[in-house]
Amino acid sequence: MKLSEYVAYDAVGLAELVAHGEVTSGELEAVALKAISAVNPLINAVVETWPAEGGEGADQTCAGAAPLAGVPFLLKDLGVSMAGKRAELGSRLAEGSVAPADSNLMRRFRAAGLATFGRTTTPEFAYGITTEAVLYGPTRNPWDLDRSAGGSSGGSAAAVAAGIVPVAHATDAAGSIRIPAASTGLFGMKPTRGRVSMGPDVDEIFNGLAVQGSVSRTVRDSAAVLDHIRGPESGDPYFAAQPQRPYTEEINRDPGRLRIGVVTQGGGRRPTESTVLDAVSLTAEHVASLGHHVEEATLDLGVSWEEFVLANARLWTANLVPWLDALAAGSGRSIDRSTVQAETLASYAWGREVTGPDFVSALGVRNTVSRSLGRCFARYDLLLTPTLPELPPHLGVHAEGVEDLDGLGWLDRLLDRSPFTAAFNVAGTPAMSVPLATDPTTGLPVGLQFAAGFGREDTLFRLAGQLEQTAPWSHRTPPVWAGAH
């Protein structure tokens, strides 16, 4: 298969070729490696590759049973364990660490037939919304190499946007699927809390704020992956009722007339840029033309923005402390500037001062936000917001003055630059970023976020399928595109 042919297919399409014997998984892996050679030196999204398991002999046996058999796939370097493969978490503190066993999620990726052959960049410990770890170096946006690809799943997003793979693993604790999807022109679905197991080594990450998922170019790829990784495992602390039908069927169903509230301003200090406001306005007009009821709304968190930021900082930094302590003990390395970046070190120090009552208070804020958004979704089927209030920033912007910030100051900076995404992590509700717009001046993608009530990915996928049909985006490719080589 030629590279120009490979990039024309999404994951479901490639799996169909394998199932029909028109191409082998080995041939797909070979062309994916060519794509890496063509574009990765420019974007720095893939940090390691290895031969995908199975090889030529597995093609026919996998095709009948595994729905995505042979599809090249990349793992984010965090949140998933693959036996015998390095998991360095974007940090020098964990450099060289090797996973002893598969996590539940990895077993489900295998069962789906995905041919995992490498890992992608992430900011250190996924503790940022731009992917510029000291360990790997900056990951560049395929639409503009001087700009961020977002984070924390920035490596996965850049790899998919550039045509290396059609879909890749991603995680999201405050927007880390949706932010890079918006930055690179992809579709990104953050599932409901409890939809995908975090086990077996951990029961939750950041007290339920984090979830597992993927980024993709097409809606059906994200639906297909989620269909094959969803469902609880024994001992999971959260439970989301299983959907009535596969999500791959939902994308073709009529969503009906939805009640959609439009929110244009986040809770932080940063105003939404005019080009983003224009994109929200045009999107609202489009969904209204499809028959949905659209009206202005506010995002009521039930607490002040300052209380929201403080609670997130307490949860994030308190969780960071034992994580770093365990890595330091296991590696024999010290926790200092030789192993940990300034913003992470400041967050670690701040987290050590979080008391038990502080932590319980933060969980109380989580409950208040969840209840408040629950009332909001009793009124609206969906909320429409910008995914980000601005275009992807230039590389280095997030790090400006970082030496002067403590852990609270760092979280305040992150949430101020991404004020629309984190509320749905705190509440545990699903949300998606859809690449419906571009900035007319720069040509950069603009992501629009739709959020739904707990467990309602089905509603989101129905609308996403409708939007993909009526305002398709898959024909848009960035300047750095493997198919151009």
N, C-alpha and C positions, 0 to 999 in steps of 0.2 A: 504494500500500500504506500502511495506517495504521501508526503507530508501535507500537500495541498488537499488531498482527499480526506486524510485523517481529521483535520481541523474542521471539516464541514459537518461532522457528525457529533451529536451529543452522546452521553453515556448509554442511554437506552438504544440509540441507533447503532452504536458499536457493538453492543451486546447482541443485537439482532443479527448483525453480520457474522459474529462468532457462532451463534446458534445455528445459522444456516450453512455454516462451513465455507463462507466466502472469504474469511480471513482467520488467522489463528491468533491466540493470545500472544504468542512469541513475536509475531509480526507487528502486533500493536505495540508491544513493549519496545521493539526496535525503533519504530517511528516516533514514539514518545521520547526516547533518548535523543533522537535527532532534533526534536523540538527543543529539548533542554540545551543541546549544543548551540542551537541557533539563537535562542533568546535569553537564556539564563545569565550569560556573561554581562548582559545589559541590565537585567532587573534584579539579580541576586535573590531569587525566591526559593531555590532548591539547594539544600546544604549537603545532601547525601543521597546516593542512589545505590541500589543493590538488585540482583536478579529477582524478579517476582517469582514466588513459589509456584510450583506446578509444572511450568514449562509446556513443551509441545504435547506431551503425553496426556496432559490434563484437559486439553481443549474439549474433546468430545464428551468426556465423563462429566465435566462441569456444566456443559451447555444445557443439558436437559434439566438439571436440578437447581442450578444457581442462576437467578434472573439477570445478574450483571456480570456473568462469567467472562473473564478475559479483559475487562475494561481497566486500562491503566489508572492507578489511583495513588494519591500522595497523602501522607499523614502530617498533620501539624505536629511540631516537636514539643507537644505538651497535651496532657489530658487523655492520652491513650497509650497503652503499653503493648508492644509487639515483642514477643519472646526473642531474645538474642540480639535485638537492635538497640542502638543508642537512643537515649531519651535525655537530652541535655537541657531542656527547658529554656533555651536561649541564654543560659548563664554560665559564666566561667566557674561558678561554684559547683555546678553539676557536670562540668565537661568530662566526657568519657564515660558517663553513667550508662549502664546497659540494663534493659528491662529483663527480669528473670522469667517472666511468664506473660501470656496474653491477658489483657483485661477483657471484661465482658464485651465491651464495644468492639475490640479487635476480633473476637471470635465471631461476632455478627458480621463484621466486614468480610471475613473469610467466607462465612456461610452464604453471603450474597454473591460471592464469586469475584469480588473486586481484586484486581491484581496489583497489590500494594508493592511499589518498587522504590520508594524514597520518602524523605521527610522535608518539610518546608520550614521557613524561618518564622520566628515569633519574637516579640519584645521579651526582655528578661522576665521570666515567670508570668508572661502574658499581662504584665503590670503596666500597660500603656495602650494608647490608641494609635500609635504609629510604630512600625516595625523597624527599629533602628538599634538592635542589640549590639553591644560592644563585641560579643563573641562572634557574630556572623557578619557584622557590617550592615549598612542600611539596605532595605529592600525598596526598589524603585517602582513607581507607578508606570505600567505599560502605556498609559495615555500621555504621560509627561514625566520623563526620567528625573526631573528635578523635584518632583513632588512625592509625597507620602502615598503608599498603597493602603494606608489605614492599619488598624490593629485591633485586637491582637492577632487575628488570623490573616495578617497581611501577606505572608508568604504563600499561603494557599490561594488567596484571592488573586494575587499577581500571577501565579502559575496558571490558574484557570483563565484569567482574562487574556493572557498572552498566548493561549492555545496549547500549553504543554499537556494538560489533561482537561477533560470536560467537566469534572467535578472533583472536589477534594475535601478532606476532613477539616472541620473548623469547630471552635468552641466559642461560647458567648457568656460572659459574666456581667457585662455592663454595656454590651453593644458589639462584641468582638466578632460576630458573624456579620451583622448588619452594617457596621461602619466600613470595613474593607470592601464589602459588596457594593456599597454606595460609592466608595472612592474609585472603584475599578470597573463599574458598569455591569455588575453581576446581580443575580437573584440570590437572596440569602434569607432563609427562614430560621428564626429562633424558636425552638419548640417549647411547649409547656413544661414547667418543672415536673420532673418525674416521668416524662415521656420516654427518656432514654436512660438506661442504668449507668451509674458512675462506678459500679463495683468491679471487682470485689475488694480492692484494697482500701477504698474510701466509700463512705456512704453518701457524702455530699461534698461539694466544693464551694467555699465561701458561703456556708449556711444556706445552700439552695439557690444562690444567685446564679450559679454557672450551669450551663447545659451543653450537650453535645449536638453536633449537626454537621452541615456541609455548606459549601458555596458552589454555585453552578451557573452555567450560561442559560439553561432552560429550566422552566418550572417543573417539567416532568422528571428531570434528573434529581432535583431536590426531593420531590415526592417519592420517587422510587427508592432513594437511599433511606429516607426516613421510614418508609414502609418496612424496610428490612433490618433496621436497628432499633425500632421502637419496642416497648414492652418491658415490664418489670422483671427483675431477678430476685431471687430469694434474699431477704434481708434489706431490700431497698427501703429508705425512710419515707419516700413520697410515692404516691400512686396517682396516675392520670388514667381515667377510664379509656379503654381501647376504642378507637373509632368504629362507626357502624360499617364502614367499607374502606378499602385501601385508598390512600391519598391519591394514587395514580388514577383512580376513578373519579375522585372529587374534582379534579382539574377540568373535566369535561362536563360537569353538571352545572345547570343554571343556578347562580347564587340567589336568585329571587331579588326582590327589592330590599336592599340593605339600608339601614339607617346609619349614616356616617357623619361623625363629628370631626370638624377640621380644626386643628391646633397649629398655629404658626409661630408662636413664641415659647421658648423653653423657660425654665425657671431660673437659669443663671443670669449673669450680667451681659452675656454676649448676644447682641441682636442678630436676628436671622438676616443674611445677606439678601439683597434685592433679587439676584438671579435665582436664589432658592425660593424666595417668596413667589416669584413668577411661576416657577415650576409647580409649586403647591396649587396655585390658582388654576393653572392649566389642567392639572390632574383632577382637581375638584370639578371643573367644568366637564371633563371627559367622563368621569364616573357618573355625574348627573345625567349626561347624555345617554348613558346606558340604562337609565331608569332608576337609579338609586337616589334616595333622599339625602341631601347634603346640607349641613348647616354649620355655622361657626360654633366652636366649643372651647372649653378651657381644660387643661390637664390638672385636676384637683388631686394633689397628693395626700391631703389631709394633715400635712405638716408644712412648716416653712421650708424653703429651699436650703437654708442654713442647717436646719435639723436633719434634712435628708442627706446632705453632704456629710455631716458629722457622723450619722449612723453608718453610712457606707464606709467611711474611713475607719471607724472602729471595727466593723466586721472584716474588712479587707486586711487591715494591718495586723489584727490579732490572729487571723488565720495564717498570715505570712510568717509569723515568728516561729512556730514549731516546724513549719516546712523548711525554712532555712537552717534551723538548728539541726534537724535530722540529716539534711544534706551535708552540713559541715562535719557532723559526727561520722557519717559514712565515708566521706572523702578524705578526712583528716586535714581539711583546709580551714583557714580562719575566715570569719565573716568580716571583711574589710574592703577597702577600695581596690585591692588587688583581685578580688573575686566577685564583687558586687557593685553595680552601678550606683551613682549618687542618689538617685531618686528612690531606688529600692532600699538602700542602706538607711536613708532618712525614714522611710516607711517602717522598716524593721525596728528602728530605735523608738519611733512613736508608738508602734504596736506593743512594745514591751511595757509601756506605761498605761495601757488600757486595762482597767480593773474589771473584776467580775460584774459589779453593778453597771459599769459602763456598757459592757457587752450585752447584758440583759436588757438595758435600756434601748440599745440598737435593735434588738430583736422586737421590742415593742413598737419601734418605728416601722419596722418591716410589716408588722401586723396592721398598723394604721394605714399604711400605703396600700396594702393588699385589699383591705376593706373599702377604702375610698375608691380605688379603681374598680372594685367589684360593683359598687353602686353606679359608677360611670357606665360600665358595660351592661347594666340593666336598662339603661336609657338608649345606648347606641350599640349596634352590632359591631361596628368598627370605629376606630379613630384613625384619621389620616394626619400625619405630621411630616416635616422634613426628617430624613434620617440624620442628617447633619445640618447645622445652621450655616455652613460655609462650604466652599469648594475645598478639595484636598489641599492642605497647606504644604508649603515647601519643606523639604527635608531640613531638619535642624531646628525648626521653629519650636517644637515642643520642649526641646532641651534648653532653651534660652533662660538663663537665670536659675537653673534647677538647683544650683549649689546653695541658694538662699531659701529653699523651701523645706519645710518639715513634712511629715507624712500626711498631715491634714491638708497642707498647702498643695501637695502633689495631687491628691484626690480631687481637691477643689478645682485645680487646673484641668484635669481630665474631664470632669463632669461639666465644667463651664464650656468646654469645646465640644461636648457631646450631650447636650441637655435633654434630648428627646428619647434616648434609648434605655437608660438604666432603670427607669421606673418599672418597666415591664419585667426586668430581671428580679427586682425586689418583690414585685407582686407574683412572679412566677407565670405570667401569662404569655401566650405566643405573640410574635410580631415578625414582620417580614419587611425587607428592603427590596423595592422593585425599581429597576433602572429605566424609568419612564421618561427622563428628560436629559438634555445636555445644555451646557452653558453656551450661548450663541457666540460669545467672544473667544473662549479658549477651546471649545469643543470637549471640555471635560464632562464626564457623566455626573448626573445629579440623582441621588437615590431618594425615593419617597417611601416612607414607612407607613404600613398599616398594622394596627394592633387589634387583637380580639380578646374576648374573655377566656377564662381558664378552660383549657381543653378544646378550644375552637379552631384548631388548625384547619379543620374541614372548611370552615367559612373562608378563611384566608386563601386556601388553595383554590376554591371555586372562583373567588374574585381574581386571583393571580392568573388562572387559566383564561378568564374572560379578558383580562388586560393584555395578556400575551397575544391573544387572537386579534384584538382591536387596535393595539398600539405596539406592534412587535419591535423588539430591540435586538434580536440575535444577529441581524445583518450589520450591526455596528461593531467594528473591530478597531482596536487601538493601533497607533503607529508601530508599536513593538508587537508584532503578531507572527507567530511561527509559520502561518500559512503563506506569508510573503517571501519565505526563504525557499 
